[in-house]
Amino acid sequence: MPVRVLSEGAVPGGQVPTHLTRIPISLISTSTDYANKTVKGKVVRKGPLVSLAADNVILKAVIQEEDCQPNTSSQHPSINVVLLGALAKDFSLAVNQGDAVVASGFTVGKSPTVHKDKLHPFNLLLSGDNACIYVSRLPPPPDPRSPPAVKRSSPLSAEASRTTKAPKYTYVRLGDLKAGSVVNVYGVVVFFKQPFKSRGTDFCSSLKITDQSNQKIGCTIFCEKLEDHPKIFQIGDIVRMHRVKTQFFNDSITLVNTFGFSVVTFDGVAGSAMDPRTSSRSFHFDQEDRQTVEELRSWAASQTILPPVLSSPLSAVQPKAYFDLTCQLLAKAPIDTTCTLLKVWDGTRCPHTLLKVIVEPNAIEGPTSFSTEIENLIANVLVYDNHVEFARQLKPGNFLRIYNLRAIPGSSKVPGLTSSQSEEVDHLAFHLHGGTAYGRGIRVLPENSPDVQDLKRVIEALPEDGELNDSAMLEIWSTPPESLDGETVDCITERSCGHDIQSVTLSELKQCDPGRVHHVRVQLRSYEPRRLHQALKLYCSKCTSIQDVPDDELVAGLFSEGSKDSGPCSPPPWAFSGRVDVPGDSPGSWKRALSVHLSTQLMSEGKPKELIFLMGSTLEETCRLTSGYQNIVPVRASGGHMALLDLSAPFLFRGRKRYYGCRQCSEAAVREPCAEGVELIDEKIIAEALGVQLLQFVLLMKLELQDGTDTLEAILWRDAESFFRVSAEDVAANQEAQNSICQTMDSLCPAGGSTGERPWLDLCLTVYRAEDDGGQNQTCYQICHTTITKPPSTQSDPAPA
């Protein structure tokens, strides 16, 4: 059974079948049969629609009981409701936060989030044909500070429309948006970037809109089909968006599309035709919508908040200017992998001498030559970097708008053609630089666009040989947004990977297949462990195990156990035995003498302090002796012979540094290291002689990253040392190195600081699959090829707008 939308203002219980009886939320448990029961409440929280598989979705909501029945407990007046499949989709479309609902045909299960959200210990699960939601949309009280919201009618499911009055869309002013709700809005575009193809299945676009409330709201749109994105041609266009979710990011409200999203775009010029731009075959647009668009047009025309539109014909272009050009593509040719030539015209002649680009005729797509009259009107546009991919898809005859084109005066050379292209001085060149700052990009315009119609009228006045056949419209392509305003973001990291790829948003990254690397621009939201000494781990390169570094209490216990095995011990034939005095607490004082064994080879070479095997010592005594001996190996007596301590304890002390061995991969035995021809005996030589698989100190942290689209957990491990510019081995022994990491993390994620105070990070992430503790495959993300470039500071640079 579907979601049933009742008449506006009707009480849900009034149209529920009479054989169903209501049960209070506080009495919900797993010991009752709910076949003929209902639960009534107000929707106080509505989550997004989440895909579980190709043919299944899930949605989670919270309903709150408003009128507890007498003589019943109200300890848990709110309960989680989980909807699956078609019911979840209907709920997402038909139910809004604040609606009153009655649920029937549900089952009851234990809530896994009860300790986190402090709601009812059980939740309601609704799926299948027997589950049903009755919803009543109660009219909100009027706001005395502003005129009532304008309401529109919306299409309903066939079943609902047969029995009830069609619900109406409510449009929310941008100044009244609250985080965590799904709304419908109108707005005037003050900034936009075109959609780009992500590495997953979606396209992404970004824009900023405003209305009479003078609030500027950023919007990020993700849709699998390019035609479902807003068809924005210029600043000042008006958009109507249905079912966008409000969320709080960087101390401001932003909008993202959610399930059922739709958008219609209108020309923002007052008095222009009311032609909607949308891919929807059917959409609601009545006289009230027309009035809303006209009001926004008139309001925008009277304001100075809109940035000036920098459109210019070729006849008015000035050197050094950035401008938008509406033109027709006549021909194109690749210059190299990073540059493409577009030969365009707009029917006017540039007063400046333009750069001429000579290419091989067989490389040109489109006419290879033109009449002298037409040739004088053609501008050669050099398109770079990410725009090259889109330029490959263009067809001669397309009508284009090229955004943020730059007119560069002076000497110019064409990349890749230095052998045949001579240097031209004082020629004007048109360059479309890489990136998407300031909305930079190319868009194909439909033929019914007013700008295209104007362009055609200019071209039709030219000689016939200047006319070209139009080709079918090809949709847009561009690159990921750096920031909504296109401003340069000051980051405190740099990537060393050398990958020539565009940055993606976290939302896109989650849709990418494993086995590749990606670039992202993010902030640090949180990290674990908060006690950074817990981030220090021991890693075995042979069995790839990772373990915690034992604390001093555990290690001291192992030394104490080892010192109890003090039976007779025969030293090996290569060892020279003796005793050593342990220094006391004060200079010149001594505590006790311990047995030591030295290598006779090192003794003969005059290196008695290079390596000693220390018998029966405590951890404290071993540490006291490290200042006088280069390498100390703690040993114990076992079966009349020397043996190493349990490998949970360090097998070697070198100054302040301690070295551990893998218990699983080591075949430990006390043997004399081969020091012949070796100037310095290090931990690797000693570990090899003792049959110990040396464990490597590593830093392991989990970072929660965020941008304007999503959050994501990533591991910092293999490249952690280069990230912090400090070795894990130094961190284990050096307080200064530990302080360096603490200061870095404090600067990336200040305690109690707002998101806006956190610096931005350019990161390289690798995506891979791994098994969790339960043996299930999961997608993992790891930070790589990235280094902190700026020293930590108490105040971070401001985040981008």
C-alpha positions, -999 to +999 in steps of 0.1 A: +000+000+000+014+035-008+017+067+012-018+081+014-020+119+014-052+131+031-070+163+025-051+193+037-058+200+073-076+167+078-068+147+110-049+114+099-069+093+123-102+104+107-097+084+075-078+054+088-097+021+085-119+015+116-105-020+124-071-004+132-065+008+168-039+032+179-011+023+204+010+049+222+047+051+212+057+046+248+041+011+248+060-002+217+079-034+224+087-067+206+062-087+227+030-074+210+013-083+178+009-051+157-011-065+128-041-042+135-023-014+153-013+021+143+012+046+156+005+084+152+029+112+155+045+143+139+075+140+116+103+158+135+131+145+114+133+132+078+165+117+064+176+114+028+167+085+005+197+061+005+204+034-021+211+000-007+213-018-040+203-013-076+166-020-069+162-010-032+163+022-012+159+031+025+148+062+043+149+069+081+126+094+099+117+102+135+081+108+146+071+124+179+039+117+198+021+150+204-009+138+224+000+110+248-030+091+259-041+092+296-026+067+320+003+059+297+040+065+301+056+093+280+091+083+286+098+077+249+075+100+229+098+099+198+107+068+178+127+060+147+108+049+116+127+029+089+110+026+054+122+004+026+116+001-012+087+018-029+073+031+004+105+049+011+103+066-023+067+076-018+075+089+017+104+110+004+082+126-022+049+131-003+059+137+033+075+168+047+090+175+081+062+187+104+035+166+088+012+144+110+013+107+101-003+074+110+018+043+104+002+008+100+014-026+089+048-022+106+071-045+125+091-037+155+129-042+160+156-031+184+170+003+177+208+001+171+212+039+178+193+041+211+225+050+230+234+076+205+201+094+198+184+087+232+152+078+214+129+048+219+148+015+224+128+000+195+121+012+159+093+008+134+101-010+101+078-005+072+081-024+039+060-046+016+024-045+006+009-044+041+027-013+053+010+021+049+015+057+059-014+082+062-002+118+061-019+151+068-002+183+059-014+208+085-013+245+074+014+264+093+006+295+113+011+328+094+044+346+100+035+382+111+069+394+098+065+384+062+037+377+037+024+342+036+044+316+015+031+311-020+017+277-026+016+256-058-001+224-066+020+193-073+014+160-090+005+131-068+004+094-072-025+080-092-041+065-061-038+096-040-052+118-067-083+097-071-093+100-034-078+134-022-071+169-031-037+175-048-011+188-024+005+222-031+042+231-033+053+256-006+081+278-016+105+290+011+122+324+010+160+320+011+162+341+042+139+316+060+159+284+053+167+262+082+192+233+082+180+198+079+148+202+059+137+195+023+123+226+006+112+241-027+128+275-037+129+302-063+160+323-068+180+346-091+214+332-102+243+354-091+270+328-098+272+295-116+295+268-128+285+244-155+281+206-149+311+183-152+312+146-156+324+129-124+344+097-124+313+080-111+279+081-126+268+116-118+273+151-133+278+179-108+271+216-110+272+245-086+255+279-084+246+307-060+211+322-059+194+351-041+159+365-037+141+395-021+156+384+013+190+394+000+205+361+012+230+344-011+227+306-009+251+281-025+237+251-043+254+219-054+235+196-078+244+159-085+223+142-112+231+111-133+216+127-164+231+159-177+197+172-189+184+171-153+208+199-143+198+236-143+200+250-178+216+283-168+229+306-196+239+337-177+239+354-144+205+368-137+186+337-149+159+325-125+157+289-112+129+271-095+141+240-076+119+213-060+131+190-033+164+204-023+179+197+011+192+224+034+224+217+053+248+238+074+284+241+061+310+268+068+287+287+091+261+291+063+231+273+048+237+255+015+214+235-007+219+200-023+195+181-044+177+151-029+155+123-043+128+136-066+148+168-074+136+188-104+145+223-117+131+248-142+151+278-155+138+310-169+154+340-186+159+367-160+154+397-183+122+416-175+097+414-203+114+385-220+094+354-231+084+330-203+101+300-219+109+273-193+142+254-197+137+218-184+140+182-195+107+173-177+080+162-201+054+175-177+057+201-149+033+224-131+034+261-140+004+283-134-004+320-131+011+322-096+044+308-109+044+333-137+038+361-112+066+349-090+091+349-120+080+384-130+084+396-094+119+382-093+127+398-127+115+432-116+133+430-082+166+419-097+165+447-123+162+472-095+191+458-075+228+462-077+236+429-061+240+411-095+275+413-108+278+429-143+275+405-172+307+408-191+293+396-225+309+413-254+309+409-292+342+407-310+338+442-323+339+456-287+367+434-272+395+453-255+430+440-248+436+424-214+398+420-209+380+389-196+346+385-213+319+361-223+315+355-260+284+342-278+295+328-311+293+300-337+319+273-342+331+271-377+360+246-374+383+231-348+417+213-346+438+198-319+471+216-312+485+191-286+471+171-257+466+203-236+453+227-262+426+228-289+420+255-315+384+267-320+377+289-351+346+310-342+327+341-353+298+362-342+293+382-374+313+413-361+349+422-368+374+428-340+392+461-344+425+446-333+449+424-353+442+389-343+466+360-338+467+336-368+471+299-362+482+276-390+475+239-387+476+210-411+445+208-432+440+171-424+439+180-387+409+204-391+373+193-385+351+215-406+359+238-435+396+242-441+393+276-459+370+305-460+365+336-482+385+366-474+355+384-460+347+356-436+383+350-427+386+386-415+357+379-391+371+347-376+387+346-341+410+318-332+403+307-296+429+285-279+412+262-253+434+247-226+436+219-201+403+205-188+383+223-215+401+203-242+379+173-234+347+192-240+361+208-271+366+173-286+328+168-285+319+201-302+307+200-338+311+228-364+279+247-365+273+246-328+263+279-312+285+285-281+289+307-251+325+308-239+327+321-204+356+341-190+376+342-222+407+363-220+420+387-247+458+387-244+478+414-263+515+412-272+538+385-285+521+351-287+533+316-297+510+287-302+519+257-281+530+227-300+536+246-333+568+264-326+585+248-357+559+261-382+543+289-364+563+321-364+562+345-335+536+373-340+541+406-322+513+429-311+486+404-321+455+398-299+451+362-288+420+346-272+427+321-245+403+300-224+425+290-195+421+258-176+400+255-144+366+267-136+373+299-116+348+327-123+325+302-141+351+296-168+339+271-195+320+265-227+283+259-232+264+249-263+233+271-266+200+258-280+187+274-312+157+289-295+179+309-272+173+347-276+210+352-279+213+327-307+184+343-325+202+376-323+234+360-335+216+344-364+202+377-375+237+393-376+251+363-396+222+362-421+231+397-431+265+384-443+273+369-477+258+334-483+292+316-482+295+327-446+265+305-436+270+271-422+245+243-414+237+239-377+244+206-360+224+190-332+228+204-298+255+188-276+252+192-239+278+209-217+308+197-199+332+214-176+354+207-145+348+204-107+341+236-087+370+249-067+348+271-046+314+287-053+328+321-059+357+308-080+383+324-057+417+310-051+419+290-019+450+291+002+459+255+011+486+244+036+494+211+018+509+202-015+506+170-036+538+153-048+521+126-069+523+143-103+489+129-114+474+151-141+438+148-129+411+173-119+399+176-083+366+160-074+342+165-045+338+140-017+303+132-029+317+122-063+346+104-048+322+080-029+308+070-063+342+062-079+354+027-085+383+013-063+418+010-077+424+047-087+438+079-072+418+111-069+425+147-059+402+165-034+401+199-016+388+194+019+389+205+055+396+183+085+364+178+105+378+154+132+404+128+138+412+097+158+429+090+181+427+122+199+456+112+222+483+112+195+506+088+213+480+061+205+485+068+168+520+053+170+519+016+159+542-013+152+540-027+117+554-060+104+563-059+067+563-097+065+529-106+079+515-071+075+502-070+110+498-038+130+499-037+168+499-011+195+532-001+211+533-017+246+532+008+275+559+010+301+539-009+327+536-040+304+572-038+294+584-034+330+564-065+340+581-085+312+615-074+324+606-084+360+595-118+348+628-122+329+649-113+358+634-141+379+649-167+356+683-163+372+695-199+372+729-210+360+737-197+325+766-208+303+777-180+280+781-189+243+817-194+232+819-161+213+809-141+244+831-124+271+813-123+304+815-096+331+796-073+353+785-037+349+775-012+376+741+005+372+742+043+379+721+055+408+698+085+412+726+109+420+759+115+401+786+091+412+762+068+430+757+031+420+727+008+426+739-027+418+761-047+394+745-068+366+758-096+345+768-086+309+781-105+279+801-089+252+812-100+217+848-110+217+852-098+181+841-063+191+863-065+222+893-073+199+884-043+177+884-020+208+846-015+207+835-029+241+806-004+243+792-010+208+770-039+220+762-057+253+738-084+263+724-074+296+712-102+320+685-099+347+679-061+345+648-042+352+634-017+326+645+012+347+681-002+350+683-008+312+672+027+305+699+041+329+726+022+310+716+034+275+737+066+280+769+045+283+764+018+256+755+021+219+733-011+218+718-030+247+700-064+242+681-075+273+685-113+279+674-139+304+686-174+315+666-202+300+676-238+303+711-229+312+715-207+280+709-171+271+676-162+255+658-131+245+629-117+266+594-122+254+592-102+221+563-081+235+592-062+252+619-044+232+647-067+220+671-037+216+677-003+232+697+023+212+698+055+233+662+067+237+650+045+209+635+010+215+631-017+189+605-045+188+602-078+169+573-097+155+563-126+177+548-144+147+575-140+122+607-141+143+629-172+151+647-156+180+680-169+193+710-152+209+738-151+183+768-129+177+762-102+150+786-103+121+804-070+125+833-076+100+838-046+078+809-028+094+816+007+106+784+010+127+762-017+140+726-007+137+693-023+146+690-041+113+723-060+117+714-070+153+679-081+143+692-102+115+717-119+138+691-126+165+666-140+140+641-112+148+617-098+122+621-061+129+589-042+135+586-007+120+572+023+138+543+038+118+518+065+124+481+054+119+453+079+120+417+081+108+408+116+095+372+127+089+373+150+059+346+174+047+338+197+018+306+214+007+291+181-005+298+154+020+321+139+046+344+110+043+367+090+066+403+084+053+433+066+067+467+083+070+493+056+073+519+048+046+526+084+038+521+098+073+558+104+078+560+126+046+527+142+055+540+154+089+576+157+077+588+136+107+597+099+111+576+077+133+608+064+149+616+099+160+581+104+173+585+073+195+616+087+211+616+125+207+593+149+225+600+176+200+587+154+171+556+145+192+550+182+198+553+189+161+525+165+152+503+179+181+508+214+168+500+204+133+468+186+142+457+216+164+461+239+135+442+216+111+414+210+136+414+236+164+396+225+196+363+244+198+370+263+166+344+268+139+347+252+105+355+285+089+387+287+110+401+254+096+426+256+067+419+238+034+439+208+023+448+197-012+450+159-008+457+129-030+435+099-020+437+063-032+406+042-032+408+005-026+388-025-013+396-043+020+379-068+043+366-056+077+368-076+109+336-094+099+351-105+066+330-081+045+345-061+017+344-024+022+357+006+002+386+024+019+403+057+013+439+065+021+458+098+020+490+096-001+516+118-018+507+148+003+528+170+026+521+198+050+539+228+035+531+256+060+541+257+097+513+254+121+499+286+134+475+297+161+453+313+135+443+297+103+437+314+070+401+321+063+381+295+044+370+303+009+336+319+005 
